[in-house]
């Protein structure tokens, strides 16, 4: 979606190029302790604005807004997530049945 929405404003760039930048800043869903940013969305927006070959400078907030408006509909389940949630729920139910809890 990002490439479709912004490709006309950039020199040639691939989805892989964009993905690598996002994954680097996303850091598996955790802001790197060394990051100079206060949130992942800020880090991603700033990085995309700075590191992609824009035809004209891009304001990071435009990219952050795009990310926030579209990210929830573009997420995919990580492998093993459903099993982990089921295990967590079973553990929570089991712990409620322990004496003294």
N, C-alpha and C positions, 0 to 999 in steps of 0.2 A: 504494500500500500504506500509506503514512504517513497519508494522509487517511482511509482506511478504518479504520485502527487507532486514530486519535486524534480523529476528528471529533466524537465525543460529548463530548469534554472541552474543546471550543472553541466560541466564538461562530462565526457564519457566516464561513467562509473558503473560498477556491477553491484548486484545484490550482495555478492560475497564481500565486496569492499565495505559496504555499509554494515553488513552483519558482523564482520570482524571488529569494527569500531564499537558497535553496540555491545557485543559480548565482552570486549575488553573493559568497558566502563561498568557494565552490569555486574561483572564479577560473580556470577552465579546467584544474583539477587542480594548481594551484600556490598555496600559501599566500601571500597578499599580503605584501610586505616590511613594510608598515605595520601588519600584523595584530598585535594584542596577544595572540594565541593561539599555541600551539606546534604545532598540527596543524590540518588542514582539518576533521577530525571534531570537534575541540573547538570550532572556530569555528562550524561548522554547528549543533552542539548548543546552544551558548550563544545563538546568534542565534535559532534556532527557539524556544527557551525564553523569550527576552526579547521578540521581535518579533511572535509570533503571539498572537491574542486568546484566551488560555486562560481558562477559567471559574475556575480556581484556579491559583496559581503552579505551574509545572512545573520539576522538578529537571532540569537539563541532562543529567546522566549517564544518565537514563532515555532521553532522546532519542538520545544518543550510542550507547548500547547497541542501541537499535532500528536505528539507522543501520548499525552494524557487523554486526548479525545479518541484515539484509535487503539491504544494498547489493550484495553480490556477486551475488545472484540477480536484481537489477533493473538491471544495467548494460546499455548498448547500445553497439554499435560506432560509433565516430565515422566520418563519411564520409571515405574515403581511407585509413583505418587499415590495411586489408589490403594495399593497394598499397604503402604505405610500408614495411610489414614485409617484403614480398617484395623490394623494392629494397634494403633494408638487408641482407637475407640474401645477395642476389646480390653486393653490394659486399664483404661479408665473405668470401665464397668467392673472389672475384676477388683480393682483397688477399692471401689465403693463397698465391696462385700467383705473386706478384711476387718477383723475385730479392731476396734480403736480408731476407725477412720470415719 
